[in-house]
């Protein structure tokens, strides 16, 4: 809140805010938490058909988020690569400190794929 009005925080390296213009106002639709992304084996993914979503408001929200992600794909990937590199190289940046241990979760994912973790 700034002067009694809700304000959307700026994007950071670890959080990208999904927004949409509605007239002269910008609405927050969701966030991408890059600092907490985890690898998931292909075998564990479940296809989600947005068009089959019965809740029309939710369907529209998902489409808005997807549209934003596609439009900003390069920036999202760039941020993810920078953050990954900083975490891997032991950066002392405050935001990096609160991110997941990406190499650690990758190893756990590999163990899952190999059947060595429940």
N, C-alpha and C positions, 0 to 999 in steps of 0.2 A: 504494500500500500504506500503510495506517495501522494501526499496532500489529499487523503481520503479517496483516492482513485486506485483501482487495481492496475498494476503495471506488470508487464511480462518481462522477466529478467532476460538479460542478454545471453546468447549462447556462450558456451565455454568449450574448452577442449574435451571435457568429459560428458557434457550434456548439450544436446541440440534440441531446441524447442521447436515443435511442429506448430506452425501458425497459419492462419488463413485470414485474408482481408475480408471484412464484411462491411461494405460501405467505407466509411472513413476510420473504422476501428479494426484493430487486429485482434483476433481471437486465438487463444491457446487451445490447440486440439490434442496435444500429447507431447511426450518427450522421448528422445532416444538417449538412453543411458549408456553411452559408449564405454564408460569405465567399468561396467558390470556385465558386459556381453560375454557369453560363454560359447564354446564350440559345441555343436550338437551333431552326432553322427547322422548321416543321411537316413539310416534305417529307422531312426526315432522320429523323423519328421512326419507330420500328418498334414495333408493338403487341406486347405481351408478355402472353400468357394464362397467368396464374399457375396456373390449374387444370390446365394441360397439362404443368406442371413434373413431371418424373419423379422427382426427388429429393424425397421427402416431407418430410424435415427442412428442406430449403431452401424448399420451398413453404410450410411452416408459418411459417418465419422471415419470408418476404416478406409473408404475410398479417398477421403480428404488426406488422411495420413499417407496412404500409398502414393498419391499424386505428389505430395510434398517430398517424400523420400526419393521418388524417381527424378524430380526436378533438381534436387540437391545432392544427388548420388555422388558426384565427384568430391564435394566438400565433406560429406560423411565419411567416405573412404579415406580421404586425405587426413582428416582428424583421427580416424582409427589407426592409421599407419603411424602418425606422429606419436600418439599416445602409447601405442605398442612399443615403439622404439625407445621412448623415454623410460617406460617401465622396465624394459629389458636392459637398458644401460644404467639403471639405478639412479635416475634423475631424482634430485632432492626437491623438485617442485611440489608444493603443498598438495595440489590436486592429484598428482600422480600417486602420492602416498596412499590415497584412499581408494585406488583402483584395485581390482582383482589382480592376483598373480597370474597373468595370462599364460606364461609357460607352464605353471603348475596345473591350471585347469586343462590345458592342452594335453598334458601327460595323463591326467585322469580320463580324459576323453579317449585317448589311445588305449588305456587299460580297459575301458568299457567295451571298445570295439573288439579288443582281443579276448574279451570274456573274463578278464581278471578282476573285475570289480562288480559288486552287486549294488 
